[in-house]
Every structure is written in structure tokens, then in C-alpha cells.
Amino acid sequence: MTEKILILDFGSQYTQLIARSVREANVYCEITPFNKEIEFSPTLKGVILSGSPFSVNDKGALFVDVKKIAEKVPVLGICYGAQLIAKIYGGIVEKSDKREYGRSKLQIKNQSDELLKDVKNDSDVWMSHSDTIKKLPDTFSISASTHNIPVAAFDSKDTPPGDAIRTGNNAIFGLQFHPEVYHSAEGKKIISNFLISVCKCSQDWTPAHFINDTVAAIKEKIGDKKVIMALSGGVDSTVAATLIHRAIGKNLYGIFVDNGVLRKDEFEQVIESCKSIGLNIKGVDAKNYFYKKLAGKSDPEEKRKAIGKSFIEIFDEEAHKIEGIEFLGQGTIYPDVIESVSVHGPSVTIKSHHNVGGLPERMKLLLIEPLRSLFKDEVRKVGAELGLPSSLLNRHPFPGPGLAIRILGEVTEEKVQLLQKADAIYVNALKKFDLYATVWQAGAILLPVKSVGVMGDERTYEFTVALRAVTSVDGMTADWAHLPYDFLAYVSNEIINNIKGINRVVYDISSKPPATIEWE
């Protein structure tokens, strides 16, 4: 059985970062709403309480019975979590006289504290709070301070002499700062100390370990039944399909629908790629069906709905051609699960745009989602362990509605072909100039704007294309990529000289926020 750390979410913007730090230490963890009942299984090694935008002094403050948890496993409270521990055990938490945001220097008071083991004095930590612990409970001691905050870190005192030194149960730690963020220089060391020195985790959660456990679990759950899955050629769906394929072989039926708004030659490339790794895949050319459904639609939401509804109709029709299908495979990943769970009430509804909205309900199939516990970077690591090619694993994200939301206004086959050619020149140039890996996502956008141009002695009146490239970690925020001018000049010339119908190229230098990565 896999060892587990549980992270109770009180609504912090940094909760996912805590989970990523734990996973990077090769320890499995799960994020759960603070008010969901905890199952104290032998595999549960510790509990972390997240930060929160709320105050422990608010009427109806978010509460969890820390004393009950601490009787079973070690507890680490971060920011709000630390303040909640202090208040529950009889301390005083009030509005801070000096609100502390940003970097501070950590002054270690207790060098023997397990949590701060081998952490350098004066290291940078990141603060983000308006409340502070004015008085620590008598059963706790201060282990670190900063210039403005007397109680920056604390822990429960050791048991009296004659008894065993406190290890495990009733081991309680609190941090007023955020060790999970990049700006806390030794934050990952602190989290690692909690996992290894305090919780005694064995750090055995690796991609190979995940693959073995997941394949075995899929075999047990599915047996000799059949699974159908919509493949897109993307990282998530391909890794998920490969895991399912390892478990049940040809009983996995992959369907790849050409919706008419894929990238240039993508349909053929995905079919070939999936077959090369042994997947049982069928390609369905439905371009004309989608074009008819998109005709006359220029509103972005209408286009998205038309594509989603049309996909469900095509996929359902193909699925009914296969007898005995009982499961639907999907590439749902952990951020999709987390984002659908509210800290004010547990909910496990997957976001419709990822969950091929409506399919499970319409087709009455059970879901099989082998990646629902993984972050994106972990999916790539598992894919590498499975032997999938790096060209597939490092592929940029591509929107579900495809080029339909990169063609502003009505989508026509003529416009799709123009954009496919421009996009291919752009993406291939990024690879040629070794820039593809330096950006998180890139693509071309066909604008509903025509402008005058001159080619030779001829006057032209043709479309404008905008190039978009961003740098990001997770897509939540993004900055425009500062691509070299010489490169942009090269791409512009290639597009204008080789594609009749486009005579102007511009570059988008908007960041997210306030703009979005896609234009629609």
C-alpha cells in the first residue's frame, strides 16, 4: 500500500504548491477539503493544514479538530493552519500590528527542532498574512522568528523526561510563512524534514511505482471488459491510454475524431503515433460534419458548444459500433479534480471542458481515469518511464476546440486551411531555431481583419495573422515570450511569401492577466 500525506485545503492559493513539494520528495499526497472526514488508515503518515484567505477569528471560521488528528499522526500547519493550531490549543491570534507580506529573514531559535534540521539561519521565507500569533499556547515553543513576527515557527514540546521522546503522534508544528512557494529559499527542505524526520515516509512513490500500482489496479477493476477512449494525441490522453493498454491490451478501443480544426497533418500524425506505440485506434474523418455545425456561428461560446455537442454525437455513434463497451477512459489529471472541489463543501465533479462533457451520462459508462492523481509534470515523468517519445511528452498544450477558437469570427474550411499553413510554419520554425522548448504554448490566430498590401506590382487585400507565444508554469498566469526579432522577421516572411491570402503578421505582447492565452 502506498504511504500518504493528506493536505487539508482551507482555500489557499498555494495549496497545490504544497502538494507539488510533497510529490517532488517522492511521497504521495492528496488534497481534500478541510471539512471532509479523514480516514485514518495505516498508510496515512501525516496531515498538513493549508493557508487560507480567511481569519481564524471570523464568525463561522473554517475549523478542523486538530487535537483528534494529532492523536493519530503528525500535523503541520501553514499560515492559517498554524494560527488555527495556536487558537485551538489556547493561544491568542489577533490582527498584526505590522502586516508582513513578501520576503523575510528566518531567525532560528531552536537548532534541534526536527522541522528546521539543516536549515540555514537568515534564509529567505515568504510571508502573506494579516493575523499573527500574539501568544503561543503553554504546550508549544517558538522555534523561529523574523524581524517583525515573534512566532514564525513553533512546535509542541517534547514529552517529560522518563517518557519516550515525542516522535509521530502528538508531533505538531506550525509555520507562519509559506515554505511551499519558490521565494522561501529552504522551504522544500523544511517540508522534506516533516515528511522524512517526523512522518518517517519512505519516499518510494516514483513513476515506476505508480505505473506498477496503476496497471494492477486497472486489471483488477476492468478484468476482461472493454474500454473506449477518445484520443487527441495530447500528453494526458496518450499516457492514460498507454497505461490502460498495458493492463487490458486490445480491449482498449481508441477513437480519434478529425473535427476539421486540428493542426496541419495532425490527424495522420496522431494515428501513426498511436499505432507505433501499439494502441488500438480508429480515425474518424468528420470534418464536413463539424463545418456544417459551425456555419454561421461567430460567438466563441457558441463555437465551443457546437464542437462539444458534435463530438459527443460522432463519438457516441462510433462507440455503438463496438459491442460490450462498459468503461470510458479519460485523461483527467489532478488539477482538474482539485479545481472542481470547493473548500466550502466537498464536490468531485470534473470540469466539463476536460471531461468530454456529457459522455458518461449519455453513454451510461463507468469512468476509468488512471491519471486523476497526477500533476502535469508527473504525467510527463510517467510517460517517459513508459518509453513514450519526448516529442509527444513535450508537446505544447492545444485547446479542445482547436483552431476554431484561433479563427476569430465564423469558421470556414478556407480559413482553417489558411491558419493551418501559417501555424505549421510558425511551430516548425520554433523547433528549427530551438525555441519550442523555451515557450509553454504557441500558436497562430487568424484575425477577421483584412489589410492592403503590395506584392510585386500587385495590390493585395488579405487576412492578418497574429502570432502568440507565452511562458508559464501551469497556464494560470503567463507572460508573453520575448522571441528574437530576427526569428519573428523570418516567420513573418515565410508566412507572407508562402501563403496566398495572408499579407500581414503581428505579434501579441499581452500577458495573462489581463489577457488570456487564447484569444477566444
C-alpha positions, 0 to 999 in steps of 0.5 A: 500500500502506498504511504500518504500525506493528506493536505487539508485545503482551507482555500489557499492559493498555494495549496497545490504548491504544497502538494507539488513539494510533497510529490517532488520528495517522492511521497504521495499526497492528496488534497481534500477539503478541510471539512471532509472526514479523514480516514485514518488508515495505516498508510496515512503518515501525516496531515498538513493544514493549508493557508487560507484567505480567511481569519481564524477569528471570523464568525463561522471560521473554517475549523478542523479538530486538530487535537483528534488528528494529532492523536493519530499522526503528525500535523503541520500547519501553514499560515492559517493552519498554524494560527488555527493550531495556536487558537485551538490549543489556547493561544491568542491570534489577533490582527498584526500590528505590522502586516508582513507580506513578501520576503523575510529573514528566518531567525532560528531559535531552536537548532534541534527542532526536527522541522528546521534540521539543516536549515540555514539561519537568515534564509529567505521565507515568504510571508502573506498574512494579516493575523499573527500569533500574539501568544503561543499556547503553554504546550508549544515553543517558538522555534523561529522568528523574523524581524517583525513576527515573534512566532514564525515557527513553533512546535509542541514540546517534547514529552517529560523526561522518563517518557519516550521522546515525542516522535509521530503522534502528538508531533505538531508544528506550525509555520507562519510563512509559506515554505511551499512557494519558490521565494522561501529559499529552504522551504522544500527542505523544511517540508522534506524534514516533516515528511522524512524526520517526523512522518518517517515516509519512505519516499518510494512513490516514483513513476515506476511505482505508480505505473506498477500500482496503476496497471494492477489496479486497472486489471483488477477493476476492468478484468476482461471488459472493454474500454473506449477512449477518445484520443487527441494525441495530447500528453494526458490522453496518450499516457492514460491510454498507454497505461490502460493498454498495458493492463487490458491490451486490445480491449482498449478501443481508441477513437480519434475524431478529425473535427476539421480544426486540428493542426496541419497533418495532425490527424495522420500524425496522431494515428501513426503515433498511436499505432507505433506505440501499439494502441488500438485506434480508429480515425474518424474523418468528420470534418464536413460534419463539424463545418456544417455545425459551425456555419454561421456561428461567430460567438466563441461560446457558441463555437465551443458548444457546437464542437462539444455537442458534435463530438459527443454525437460522432463519438457516441455513434462510433462507440455503438459500433463496438459491442460490450463497451462498459468503461470510458477512459479519460485523461483527467489529471489532478488539477482538474479534480482539485479545481472542481472541489470547493473548500466550502463543501466537498464536490468531485465533479470534473470540469466539463471542458476536460471531461468530454462533457456529457459522455458518461451520462449519455453513454451510461459508462463507468469512468476509468481515469488512471491519471486523476492523481497526477500533476502535469509534470508527473504525467510527463515523468510517467510517460517517459518511464513508459518509453513514450517519445519526448516529442509527444511528452513535450508537446505544447498544450492545444485547446479542445476546440482547436483552431476554431477558437484561433479563427476569430469570427465564423469558421470556414474550411478556407480559413482553417486551411489558411491558419493551418499553413501559417501555424505549421510554419510558425511551430516548425520554425520554433523547433528549427531555431530551438525555441519550442522548448523555451515557450509553454504554448504557441500558436497562430490566430487568424484575425477577421481583419483584412489589410492592403498590401503590395506584392510585386506590382500587385495590390493585395487585400488579405487576412492578418495573422497574429502570432502568440507565444507565452511562458508559464508554469501551469497556464494560470498566469503567463507572460508573453515570450520575448522571441528574437526579432530576427526569428519573428522577421523570418516567420513573418516572411515565410508566412507572407511569401508562402501563403496566398491570402495572408499579407500581414503578421503581428505579434501579441505582447499581452500577458495573462492577466489581463489577457488570456492565452487564447484569444477566444 
